[in-house]
Amino acid sequence: MPHLVILYTPNIEAETDMSALCRTLADTMLKQRDEADKPVFPIGGTRVLAYPAAHYAVADGKADYAFVYLNIRMAAGRSEAVKKKAGDELLADVRAHFAPVFAQRHIGITLQIDESPGQVYDGKHSNLHPLFNKT
């Protein structure tokens, strides 16, 4: 963890590069540092995934409205200041990315950060972490 999942209305795909947004957001996540100047998110656990919604309804349906929902799920343990800084910087990236779309159409954007403090089950299987944990 952390995982950032983006759900969006596919009516914006021709107007933006979602792969570029994913890379930008992953890079911003990896640049985050805590109060002790330690990385906030592990390199091997950082994932950004984007999915177009197969079915959707936005607002009153009287126009070709668009929507982007971003949700970051992370393990508990980070300070409120660290979470706010990460959220603010990620939202700034999202706003910059979608500025041209905003200028052409109506679009709603929501970014939320969720913690998973009391997971019932958290199974993992990965060989990515060893690539980056060579200290």
N, C-alpha and C positions, 0 to 999 in steps of 0.2 A: 504494500500500500504506500502511497496514495493512488487512487484511481480517479481520474476526471473523465466523466462521461458526458458527452454532448448529444442531446436530442434536438433535431431541428426539422422545420418544415422543408420538404424538398423543393419548394418553389423558389428557393434562393441558390440552389446549386450552380446555376449558370452564371450567377452574379458574384460568386466568391470562391475562394480556394480553401476548402475545409481541411485538406491535408496540411497546408501552410499554417492554418490556425492551430492545428494539433501540435505541430512542431514548435511554434512560438510559445504556446502555453506550457508544453513540457520543459522548454528551456527556461522559462520564467520560474517554474516550480523548482527546477534544479539550482537556480541562483539564490533561492531563499536561504537565509541564515537566521539562527536563533540569537538570543541575547549573549550566548557564549561563543558566537561566530562559528557554530557548527551547522552543517547542512540540516535543513528542516525535513527534507524528503530524501530517501535513499535513491540513488541512481537506478539500481536494478529493480526497484519496486514502483517507479514512476511510470504510469501509463495514461495516455490520453486517447480516448476512443470517441469517434463521432458516428452517429446513426441518423439517417433520414427517417422520419415517421412515415410509415406506410399509409396511415390514415390519420387525419387530423381535422379539427375545427378550431378556428381562431376568431375570437370576438363574435360579432354578429354575422359573419360570413358574407357581408355585402361587398367585400372587396377581396383582393388577393393578398391578404395579410400574411405576414411571416412571423415565426417565433423561433427562438433559440433558448434552450434550457441547458445550463451547465451545472453539474453536481460533482463536487469533490468529496470523496469519502476517504477519511484518514483515521488512523488509530488515535486514541486519546493520548494526552500527555503534552501537548503544545500549549504555550501560554495564549491568552486572549490577544495580546499584542501581536504575536507571531501570526496567528490565524487571520487577524484583521489586515495586517500588512500583506500577507499572501493574497487574500481576497481582493484587496484594493489594487494590487499590481496586476493580478489576473484580469480583473474587470477592466482596467485601463487598456490592457492588450486587446481584449474583446471589443471594446469601444473603438479603438483605433482600427482594428481589422474590419469592422462592419460600418465604419464611417461612410464609405461610398454607397453601401446598400441603404443606409439610413437616409442619404440624400435623395434616393430614388423611390423608396417605398416605405410603407408603414411596417415596422418590425418591433417586436417585443423581445427583450433579452433579460434573462434571470440567471444569476450565478449564486449557488448556495454551497456552503461547506457543512458537511455532516461529520460527526465523530462516531466511532463505533466502540464505546467504552465497555459494554457488557455483551460481547458477542457470545452467542450460544455455541457457534462453531466457526472456526477460522482455519480452514484447511488450505495449505499451500504446497506447491511443488514447482520448483524453479531452479534452473541452473544459471540464471542471470546475475544474481547477487555476487557470486564468486568472481565474476568478471571485473567488478568494481570495488571489491573489498580487499584489494591487495595492498595492505598497509604494513 
